[in-house]
Amino acid sequence: MKLVRLLANLGYGSRKQVAAMFREGLVTDVAGEVLYADDKVDHADVRFDGEPLDPPQGMLLMLNKPVGYTCSRKDVGRLVYDLLPPRFALRNPVLSTVGRLDRDTSGLLLFTDDGQLLHRIISPKASVSKVYDATLAADLRGDEAATFAAGTLMLEGETTPLEPASMDVLDSRRVRITLTEGRYHQVRRMFAAVGNHVETLERVALGGLTLDGLPSGEWRLLTAADTARIFA
């Protein structure tokens, strides 16, 4: 792939803009030698303004999503893409969220430009666990864990019961819920079905992948080892 097209696909600018960047000497090799648009150089050996290029297609990153941000490109208000470098929104293939977290839910959110990986993670066949910490409006009754684990709970408007879900009690109003499916507002609707209300909700893990201390609003690229943890 020509370097102009490579940088354009990574979101550094249009092909015309990237061509101008070559003329300005912004694209170099690891030794600082200026590169030209028709040079053949490995992705890892290219530098833009002195920095390594973003990863090629197949990039996977994790964001610790704050409350108040929407998983959308077009909605009005604060969007999760606002928390990433602007060029990420211009990548080709497009960078998409892996599933969604609603505006009032915080925590672990993945992005990728690899459609096959995205579908592998969210596919019901993969049974990737989703772990949430929830704070409740009222004290637990004591029978919620058994109700969620039974695999018989029917949510309002649904025609099939939920898959069994596990619940660990952290204190009288805080719980950790582990799901293997991802229905719309599932955790909130589960507690509504047993007469309670979720006040705060944070996703803390996907499979074996956790936030690992990543601060709210921050993101990091994931390695192959991180990706493997999702399916562990």
Secondary structure, 3 states (H helix, E strand, C coil): CCHHHHHHHCCCCCHHHHHHHHHCCCEEECCCCECCCCCCCCHHHEEECCEECCCCCCCEEEEEECCCCECCCCCCCCEHHHHCCHHHHHCCCCCEECCCCCCCEEEEEEEECCHHHHHHHHCHHHCCCEEEEEEECCCCCCCHHHHHHCCCCCCCCCCCCCCCCEEEEEECCEEEEEECCCCCCHHHHHHHHCCCCEEEEEEEEECCEECCCCCCCCEEECCHHHHHHHCC
